[in-house]
Amino acid sequence: MLWVLSYLLGSPTLARLLNEEERSRYTERARLLHMFLDRHAFLDQADEGCAFLLGWDGTVKQGYTSIYADCFVIIGFSRYARFVESRSIVLKALALYTKIRGFIARGMIKSEPYPIPSSARSHGISMIMVNTADELSKALAELGLNDQAQTVAEDAQEDAMTILDRFVDPKTALVREIVHTDGNEESLLSRHRNPGHAVESMWFCLNVLEDHLPRMGEVVLASLERGWDEEHGGLFRYIDSSGSPPQGKTQADLFSRLVTSTWDYKLWWPHAEAVYATWRFYRATGNEVFLAWHRRLVSYTFETFPAETGNEWIQIRNRSGQPVEGVVALPVKDPFHILRTVMYMTEDEEKTDELPTID
């Protein structure tokens, strides 16, 4: 939420949508949120990053369990540092970034509640590091820390190339979420694909790579084509590498159970990401296929996820579109993913009338 508030307030386009009282209120909320995280989220131990869950008074309810929590703190601090023009804040983000880079280099990667198998590498880690390094490098550059910005920007490019070279299956152009280092390619986790996640990953890569647009576009289209439910519409949460429902050898782990039990769910956040990604790739390539997918996704998303009455949205639907109670993965996903993509779309001042808009 710190990123969301800071982006909203720091964008000339979006800030015009706020009146003076709203700007003042949201600025104060961002200040207090940064202060709360700065005081309470960072853990002192050398092998820990940030607490995963804090109480209202800053008490640590759940300690260091996920490198993703670290990344979201870095992303939030980086954007807030740009908004308030603070080198000290971005340098604290850089220190945490350097720390978790060390964790990754030493194989000390925590990703609860769905830990990565010890014999595997995860696309998700490279993916989040692309986005994290991209956000941090831009903040460092904007605040005049150019040497550090260049180093971190090169990290982002290296991680993006790792995704394209190591995780993209050259036969199908689908992204392998898990690559086993022991050659265990027939397990459920090795075979499963996450279409929405892959599409989101490609616009992250598009932000930092200039020379690989055709390959990235191929991944986007392959993910949409294989992941689309032709009977009911929408993107499956998970599919097999063949395009069928997930299959393969399973173990009694939470990650495998998640894949098998929720593969046909339709989640709000991947569809929002796909709406934005297809927009970006249409703008980058001029290829009408991306425009057609963009329109298709806008239509499905805004027909499916809003509640039947009121202003609420249902974050999870089953295959046929009926609401599903509960949360999938983490309860914090929608407030970030959805608002980010909507703000990006709203901010694009070069939109043309032929493209569907998000009201």
SULDA-V677660 format. One record per backbone hydrogen bond with DSSP energy under -1.0 kcal/mol. NH is the residue of the N-H (numbers start at 0). CO is the residue of the C=O. Records with the same first field share a line. If there is no record, write none. Layout:
NH: CO  CO
This chain:
4: 0
5: 1
6: 2
7: 3
8: 4
9: 5
10: 6
14: 10
16: 13
17: 14
22: 18
23: 19
24: 20
25: 21
26: 22
27: 23
28: 24
29: 25
30: 26
31: 27
32: 28
33: 29
34: 30
35: 31
36: 32
37: 33
38: 34
39: 35
40: 36
42: 48
47: 44
50: 40
51: 61  62
52: 61
54: 58
57: 54
60: 52
61: 52
66: 109
70: 66
71: 67
72: 68
73: 69
74: 70
75: 71
76: 72
77: 73
78: 74
79: 75
80: 76
81: 77
82: 78
83: 79
85: 80
89: 85
90: 86
91: 87
92: 88
93: 89
94: 90
95: 91
96: 92
97: 93
98: 94
99: 95
100: 96
101: 97
102: 98
103: 99
104: 100
105: 101
106: 103
107: 102
108: 106
111: 64
113: 110
119: 116
120: 178
122: 176
125: 121
126: 122
127: 123
128: 124
129: 125
130: 126
131: 127
132: 128
133: 129
134: 130
135: 131
136: 132
137: 133
138: 134
139: 135
140: 136
141: 137
142: 138
143: 140
144: 139
145: 143
148: 144
149: 145
150: 146
151: 147
152: 148
153: 149
154: 150
155: 151
156: 152
157: 153
158: 154
159: 155
160: 156
161: 157
162: 158
163: 159
164: 160
165: 161
166: 162
167: 162
168: 173
172: 168
175: 166
178: 120
180: 118
184: 182
187: 248
190: 186
191: 187
192: 238
197: 193
198: 194
199: 195
200: 196
201: 197
202: 198
203: 199
204: 200
205: 201
206: 202
207: 204
208: 204
215: 211
216: 212
217: 213
218: 214
219: 215
220: 216
221: 217
222: 218
223: 219
224: 220
225: 221
226: 222
227: 223
228: 233
232: 228
235: 226
236: 262
237: 262
238: 192
239: 243
242: 239
248: 185
252: 250
256: 252
257: 253
258: 254
259: 255
260: 256
261: 257
264: 261
265: 316
267: 314
270: 266
271: 267
272: 268
273: 269
274: 270
275: 271
276: 272
277: 273
278: 274
279: 275
280: 276
281: 277
282: 278
283: 279
284: 280
285: 281
289: 286
291: 287
292: 288
293: 289
294: 290
295: 291
296: 292
297: 293
298: 294
299: 295
300: 296
301: 297
302: 298
303: 299
304: 300
306: 311
313: 304
316: 265
317: 321
320: 317
323: 315
332: 329
336: 332
337: 333
339: 335
340: 336
341: 337
342: 338
343: 339
344: 340
345: 341
346: 342
348: 346
350: 347
354: 351
